[in-house]
């Protein structure tokens, strides 16, 4: 399997160009970012280039026997949703329908090859219907695409927050991040269940809710600070680390946003100025 990725030759040329090649490198990073290839907070442009070069390799991967192409229109709608919200059009991500990969109870999954290549599968039920178990096909694909955008990012407390923002359901946007780790909903629902035996068990769901409220308030405060910096919050927050979001929430500016030599700073201010 070979991914249909954007060409990175121009980035290679810029990185190997003159020492004052900052504008050329920043231009290439912006172009790749727009196509859904995001440089991670911990990556240098050189490390980013090496990761992309590895992604361009031929991958020894055999699709599942039940994999089928996605029905027309679903991908286009999902890509538009991700582009409108997060400023990225990940047309290179492989997508197909396979109930064997998603399992009976999941509407979609993102598999990772060698920790760098994402492959998205939607339930085979979407081959014949636009909704499955309460999930819309295009929303489910957009959700999984957002996971794929952050493939190089460290594990985050916002692991499900950003993907869930593509949903029309306010409940999913607010509560979806509870499911970033399997143990969080287990604690929540076990606490509610065992509260019938003793009220002390209510402390478990109460603690879970407090943590989720804290994270949502942190996102709100960070968004306010980004607006003060004249940046669009939604796409910028997606591209930040947990530590950088926390810094913004405290009303401070992350160091890289004050560094005129930072490629990430140049990328964010070029791509997402607040109009």
C-alpha positions, 0 to 999 in steps of 0.5 A: 500500500502506498499513500496518496500524499502531497509531494514533499520535494519542495519542503526538502529543497527549502530545508536544504536551501540557504540559511535565510530560507525561513520564508520558504520553509514556512510556506511549505509547512503552511501548504502541508498543514492545509492538506492535513499534515500537521507538524507536532509541537515537539517536532522540528521541520527536519524531524517533520520532513523525516516523518513525511518521508517515512509515510511516503514509503511502500507499506506492507499492508493487506486490507481486510477481506470485507473492506469496501469503498466508501459510498459517494458524498460521505468523504466530501462532506466529512472533509468539508467539515474538518476544513471549516472547523480546523483548516485542514483537508486530509484527502490523503487518509485511506478510508473504507468500510469494514465491519470486521475492523470496526466491530459490531458496536463501533461506527468508526475506528482509526488504525495506526501503522507503525505509529505514523500512518493512519487508516480509517474504517467505518462500519459496513452498515454505512454502505447501505444507510447514512446513519448507524446506531445513532451516528451519521456517516459523514460526522463519524468520518470527520471525527476519525479524520481529526484523530488522524490529523493529530497522529504525531501528537502525544497522548492528550487529555483532549484526545476526544475533545477535538474530534467530538467538536465536529458533531451537531449534537451538543451532548457529544461535543460536551460529553464526548471527551469522557471516553478518551480512556476506557477507565473514565466512563467506567468510574463514572457509571460504576459510581452511579450504580454503586451509589444505591449501596452507599452515597459515598460512591457518588464521589466517583462521578462527581470527581469525573465531572469536576475534571471535565468541567475544568478541561472545558473551562481551560479550553474556554480561557485559552480560546479567549487568550488566542482571540486577544492574540488575534488568532482563530481559537478552534484550528490553533488549539487543535495544533497545540500541546496540552501544556501550551493550552494550559499556559494560554488558559492562565492568560500567558503566551506560550514561548513559541508564540513570542519567538519570531524565529519559530516556524510554528508561530509563523504557520499559525499567524499566517493561516489562522489570523482572526479576521 
